[in-house]
Amino acid sequence: MNKNTLLYFIAAVAATGGLLFGFDTGVINVALPSLRARFNPSPETEGWIVGAVLAGGMLGPFISGPLTDVLGRKKINIVASLVFVVGSIITAIAPSIAFLIIGRLFLGLAIGIVASTVPLYLAEIAPTNMRGQLVTFFQLAITLGILLSYVVGYFFAEHEDGWRSMFWAGFVPAAILFLGMLFVPESPRWLISKGRETEALEVLNRLREPEQAQQELANTKRVIDSEKHNKASWKMLFSKRLRIPLFIAVGIFFIQQFSGINAIIYFSTDIFKNVFPEGNTAALATVGVGVTNSLATIFAIMFLDKWGRKPLLYTGLIGTAICLSSVGLAFFLKDSLNPQLQQIMLVGGVYVYIIFFAISLGPLGWLLISEIYPLKIRGFASSMGSFNHWVFDFCVAYTFPIMAATSLGTNGGIFGIYAIVVVLGLLFARFIVFETKGMSLEDIEEKWKHS
């Protein structure tokens, strides 16, 4: 197996965590009708069923933060895979709503762990010229997981207790993640940080040319040696010299989530029913969202390392702002638009929005937090970034149905709010985010020593 093939294999195995992330967050969208028929939950209970994964996701980073730096990137992902297995089994066999919620808490915990550790692992495995591409495998896997959940839901929707089959489907990638992680190497940068330089060089020689391996080992050792007197702690995240990375880690996920992406991922079927009220057309349109998301993310993988982070971020922010405005206007002008034009503005706006999101805000959140922090606290910092994601995700998921039931929902104002957030994101992109294309992780770390 040549070096690039091995890198892609490692990325595919690790990114299975992203597949589970997408599947277990997306499947509830298609499982809810079957769950309602079986348990007849109240709206508040439905909120807990949907939100349990997000609550577990908030807890995951607090577990993965310290353990990622103590146990290593590989072992913590093996632990996460076992938690996925347990959560999948509990949700699939759940005899009551209480068991279902417990199972989804387990799934959320596992998602919270892989969301912070997989991008970090991929960033540390990848050579500089492939880092954006390989880390974006994680985002691609998330989109494929969402698509898989929609397709599985579509096929099992008419089955009695079809939700059980939907949740059982999540067991398969969980088992693949566990088995696959047994065969991939540990992060060489983590090995070096633990003084295991011989093992690190063995890994680097498998992934790089010999001269590159020696150079990377020397550069990483130099950075680590210079940081030996600075003990790693959560306090470093808030130090003056790391203020810009902190702003980036919080800001990128705030804009990502408050652009309304998960309002669409969780509630797209309800949104499409405004223009497709009959039959299963709205459900099929939701499957189309998953397909579009995956294809656009493949485009991002091809061009992140060629075009750079900031050009794609600018492009995505401008594009999503226009599309959100189109969707909002489709609601606001619904009484004066002919049905065909309303469908184009709403459905077309959502689909093109997904394209712009998938080439920018989607992958860049996970990529940037895996790049911008020093090795000593990279595990801590990635976990903090993941926690931000889940907090903002929960806020959007909780507020969307509430606002949708008010005038903000009926007149499209909610999409106007999301558009304003995205426009303000252009200031964030201009003054806070810096270009990391072509910079090694060691070069980025040196940047903060002189700031």
Secondary structure, DSSP 4 states (H G I P E B T S, - for coil): --HHHHHHHHHHHHTHHHHHHHHHHHHHHHHHHHHHHHH---HHHHHHHHHHHHHHHHHHHHHHHHHHHHH-HHHHHHHHHHHHHHHHHHHHH-SSHHHHHHHHHHHHHHHHHHHHHHHHHHHHHS-GGGHHHHHHHHHHHHHHHHHHHHHHHHHHTTSTTHHHHHHHHTHHHHHHHHHHHTTSPPPHHHHHHTT-HHHHHHHHHHHS-HHHHHHHHHHHHHHHHHTTTS---GGGGGSGGGHHHHHHHHHHHHHHHHTTHHHHHHHHHHHHTTT--STTHHHHHHHHHHHHHHHHHHHHHHHHHHH-HHHHHHHHHHHHHHHHHHHHHHHHTTTTS-HHHHHIIIIIHHHHHHHHHHTTHHHHHHHHHHHSS-GGGHHHHHHHHHHHHHHHHHHHHHHHHHHHTSHHHHTSHHHHHHHHHHHHHHHHHHHT----TT--HHHHHHHHHT-
